Amino acid sequence: MRAGLLIAGIILVIAGIWITVGNGSYKQTDTVAQLGSAKIEATHTKSVPQWIGIAGIVLGGLLVVGGIASKKR
């Protein structure tokens, strides 16, 4: 279980840093107009909010600390 906490924590910290730096983004497609079977769609690239990256760093840090602390028991 200790190794699982450490691995999950490290992954969350790395992902959180990547999102906080500004590299996290996703695409959203909206239907602008539709007439019968014809559609006009627009695809927007949006960035992931920075608070999600910060939350990932904090949660990942807690998991890493929990993994290290479980070794001492």
N, CA and C atoms as a LAMMPS dump frame, in Angstrom:
ITEM: TIMESTEP
0
ITEM: NUMBER OF ATOMS
219
ITEM: BOX BOUNDS ff ff ff
-5.0000000000000000e+02 5.0000000000000000e+02
-5.0000000000000000e+02 5.0000000000000000e+02
-5.0000000000000000e+02 5.0000000000000000e+02
ITEM: ATOMS id mol type element x y z
1 1 1 N 0.824 -1.187 0
2 1 2 C 0 0 0
3 1 3 C 0.877 1.263 0
4 2 1 N 2.025 1.162 0.662
5 2 2 C 2.93 2.304 0.731
6 2 3 C 3.401 2.716 -0.659
7 3 1 N 3.771 1.724 -1.472
8 3 2 C 4.25 2.023 -2.826
9 3 3 C 3.135 2.638 -3.666
10 4 1 N 1.916 2.164 -3.49
11 4 2 C 0.786 2.72 -4.235
12 4 3 C 0.538 4.18 -3.894
13 5 1 N 0.642 4.529 -2.604
14 5 2 C 0.482 5.926 -2.194
15 5 3 C 1.57 6.801 -2.788
16 6 1 N 2.795 6.304 -2.761
17 6 2 C 3.908 7.085 -3.299
18 6 3 C 3.753 7.323 -4.806
19 7 1 N 3.405 6.27 -5.536
20 7 2 C 3.26 6.393 -6.996
21 7 3 C 2.115 7.33 -7.354
22 8 1 N 0.962 7.154 -6.698
23 8 2 C -0.194 8.021 -6.972
24 8 3 C 0.13 9.471 -6.611
25 9 1 N 0.821 9.666 -5.504
26 9 2 C 1.185 11.02 -5.089
27 9 3 C 2.13 11.686 -6.07
28 10 1 N 3.119 10.957 -6.524
29 10 2 C 4.082 11.521 -7.476
30 10 3 C 3.395 11.865 -8.799
31 11 1 N 2.503 10.997 -9.255
32 11 2 C 1.775 11.262 -10.503
33 11 3 C 0.912 12.509 -10.362
34 12 1 N 0.22 12.654 -9.224
35 12 2 C -0.611 13.838 -9.012
36 12 3 C 0.217 15.115 -8.925
37 13 1 N 1.361 15.046 -8.288
38 13 2 C 2.222 16.231 -8.191
39 13 3 C 2.715 16.64 -9.575
40 14 1 N 3.153 15.685 -10.369
41 14 2 C 3.642 15.998 -11.724
42 14 3 C 2.522 16.566 -12.591
43 15 1 N 1.338 15.941 -12.541
44 15 2 C 0.204 16.446 -13.324
45 15 3 C -0.215 17.831 -12.843
46 16 1 N -0.189 18.051 -11.538
47 16 2 C -0.551 19.36 -10.999
48 16 3 C 0.405 20.447 -11.438
49 17 1 N 1.687 20.13 -11.444
50 17 2 C 2.679 21.11 -11.899
51 17 3 C 2.475 21.412 -13.384
52 18 1 N 2.205 20.374 -14.168
53 18 2 C 1.999 20.581 -15.6
54 18 3 C 0.785 21.478 -15.861
55 19 1 N -0.287 21.251 -15.131
56 19 2 C -1.493 22.067 -15.307
57 19 3 C -1.245 23.494 -14.822
58 20 1 N -0.563 23.651 -13.7
59 20 2 C -0.313 24.977 -13.153
60 20 3 C 0.572 25.812 -14.076
61 21 1 N 1.524 25.175 -14.737
62 21 2 C 2.398 25.896 -15.658
63 21 3 C 1.607 26.376 -16.886
64 22 1 N 0.501 25.722 -17.196
65 22 2 C -0.34 26.176 -18.303
66 22 3 C -0.396 25.232 -19.473
67 23 1 N 0.069 24.007 -19.315
68 23 2 C 0.091 23.071 -20.434
69 23 3 C -1.165 22.208 -20.527
70 24 1 N -2.027 22.229 -19.536
71 24 2 C -3.223 21.389 -19.557
72 24 3 C -4.343 22.053 -20.34
73 25 1 N -4.878 21.357 -21.321
74 25 2 C -5.984 21.898 -22.104
75 25 3 C -6.87 20.76 -22.603
76 26 1 N -8.072 21.133 -23.021
77 26 2 C -9.008 20.168 -23.585
78 26 3 C -9.811 20.85 -24.683
79 27 1 N -10.44 20.046 -25.519
80 27 2 C -11.229 20.588 -26.625
81 27 3 C -12.716 20.375 -26.349
82 28 1 N -13.514 21.387 -26.679
83 28 2 C -14.957 21.313 -26.502
84 28 3 C -15.607 21.678 -27.835
85 29 1 N -16.532 20.834 -28.275
86 29 2 C -17.216 21.063 -29.541
87 29 3 C -18.661 21.465 -29.269
88 30 1 N -19.073 22.581 -29.86
89 30 2 C -20.436 23.085 -29.715
90 30 3 C -21.112 23.108 -31.079
91 31 1 N -22.402 22.805 -31.101
92 31 2 C -23.182 22.928 -32.327
93 31 3 C -23.679 24.359 -32.421
94 32 1 N -23.227 25.076 -33.457
95 32 2 C -23.591 26.475 -33.631
96 32 3 C -24.961 26.585 -34.287
97 33 1 N -25.182 25.798 -35.341
98 33 2 C -26.463 25.837 -36.051
99 33 3 C -26.736 24.46 -36.634
100 34 1 N -28.035 24.154 -36.73
101 34 2 C -28.42 22.872 -37.316
102 34 3 C -29.684 23.084 -38.136
103 35 1 N -29.625 22.62 -39.379
104 35 2 C -30.774 22.692 -40.269
105 35 3 C -30.934 21.315 -40.883
106 36 1 N -31.905 20.565 -40.386
107 36 2 C -32.091 19.193 -40.839
108 36 3 C -30.927 18.337 -40.371
109 37 1 N -30.28 17.667 -41.322
110 37 2 C -29.138 16.828 -40.958
111 37 3 C -27.804 17.569 -41.069
112 38 1 N -27.85 18.816 -41.549
113 38 2 C -26.623 19.603 -41.687
114 38 3 C -26.334 20.339 -40.377
115 39 1 N -25.087 20.256 -39.952
116 39 2 C -24.684 20.916 -38.708
117 39 3 C -23.485 21.812 -38.956
118 40 1 N -23.437 22.907 -38.214
119 40 2 C -22.252 23.746 -38.164
120 40 3 C -21.741 23.655 -36.736
121 41 1 N -20.512 23.139 -36.592
122 41 2 C -19.941 22.949 -35.269
123 41 3 C -18.679 23.785 -35.116
124 42 1 N -18.44 24.223 -33.9
125 42 2 C -17.223 24.979 -33.58
126 42 3 C -16.475 24.233 -32.478
127 43 1 N -15.19 24.083 -32.663
128 43 2 C -14.349 23.419 -31.67
129 43 3 C -13.481 24.47 -30.991
130 44 1 N -13.531 24.495 -29.668
131 44 2 C -12.774 25.455 -28.876
132 44 3 C -11.753 24.707 -28.03
133 45 1 N -10.559 25.245 -27.953
134 45 2 C -9.541 24.697 -27.061
135 45 3 C -9.55 25.534 -25.787
136 46 1 N -9.803 24.876 -24.669
137 46 2 C -9.872 25.574 -23.386
138 46 3 C -8.792 25.033 -22.463
139 47 1 N -8.282 25.903 -21.61
140 47 2 C -7.261 25.466 -20.666
141 47 3 C -7.925 24.998 -19.367
142 48 1 N -7.275 24.054 -18.712
143 48 2 C -7.763 23.547 -17.434
144 48 3 C -7.511 24.633 -16.387
145 49 1 N -8.485 24.908 -15.515
146 49 2 C -8.291 25.957 -14.498
147 49 3 C -7.081 25.679 -13.61
148 50 1 N -6.39 26.748 -13.23
149 50 2 C -5.163 26.628 -12.457
150 50 3 C -5.414 26.035 -11.071
151 51 1 N -6.604 26.261 -10.507
152 51 2 C -6.873 25.746 -9.163
153 51 3 C -6.893 24.221 -9.142
154 52 1 N -7.204 23.592 -10.26
155 52 2 C -7.178 22.128 -10.322
156 52 3 C -5.734 21.635 -10.226
157 53 1 N -4.811 22.341 -10.865
158 53 2 C -3.399 21.985 -10.765
159 53 3 C -2.871 22.149 -9.35
160 54 1 N -3.26 23.235 -8.692
161 54 2 C -2.822 23.464 -7.317
162 54 3 C -3.396 22.398 -6.392
163 55 1 N -4.661 22.036 -6.596
164 55 2 C -5.273 20.977 -5.782
165 55 3 C -4.566 19.638 -6.008
166 56 1 N -4.155 19.369 -7.234
167 56 2 C -3.415 18.135 -7.531
168 56 3 C -2.066 18.096 -6.836
169 57 1 N -1.393 19.245 -6.791
170 57 2 C -0.1 19.308 -6.106
171 57 3 C -0.274 19.059 -4.612
172 58 1 N -1.284 19.708 -4.02
173 58 2 C -1.516 19.545 -2.575
174 58 3 C -1.908 18.114 -2.247
175 59 1 N -2.852 17.566 -2.992
176 59 2 C -3.303 16.193 -2.736
177 59 3 C -2.177 15.185 -2.977
178 60 1 N -1.417 15.384 -4.03
179 60 2 C -0.285 14.499 -4.309
180 60 3 C 0.765 14.57 -3.219
181 61 1 N 1.026 15.78 -2.716
182 61 2 C 1.979 15.933 -1.622
183 61 3 C 1.509 15.211 -0.367
184 62 1 N 0.209 15.302 -0.086
185 62 2 C -0.331 14.59 1.078
186 62 3 C -0.197 13.075 0.917
187 63 1 N -0.429 12.574 -0.286
188 63 2 C -0.283 11.137 -0.516
189 63 3 C 1.171 10.685 -0.364
190 64 1 N 2.098 11.49 -0.854
191 64 2 C 3.513 11.146 -0.72
192 64 3 C 3.905 11.138 0.757
193 65 1 N 3.488 12.152 1.503
194 65 2 C 3.793 12.21 2.931
195 65 3 C 3.154 11.028 3.652
196 66 1 N 1.932 10.68 3.286
197 66 2 C 1.27 9.519 3.878
198 66 3 C 1.989 8.231 3.566
199 67 1 N 2.528 8.104 2.358
200 67 2 C 3.281 6.914 1.987
201 67 3 C 4.588 6.798 2.74
202 68 1 N 5.237 7.936 2.951
203 68 2 C 6.488 7.932 3.7
204 68 3 C 6.221 7.673 5.185
205 69 1 N 5.164 8.277 5.712
206 69 2 C 4.849 8.112 7.143
207 69 3 C 4.41 6.692 7.463
208 70 1 N 3.799 5.994 6.51
209 70 2 C 3.36 4.626 6.771
210 70 3 C 4.551 3.665 6.909
211 71 1 N 5.699 4.075 6.418
212 71 2 C 6.911 3.258 6.535
213 71 3 C 7.392 3.2 7.991
214 72 1 N 7.181 4.272 8.727
215 72 2 C 7.679 4.367 10.085
216 72 3 C 6.84 3.559 11.075
217 73 1 N 5.687 3.112 10.706
218 73 2 C 4.829 2.342 11.614
219 73 3 C 5.261 0.922 11.694
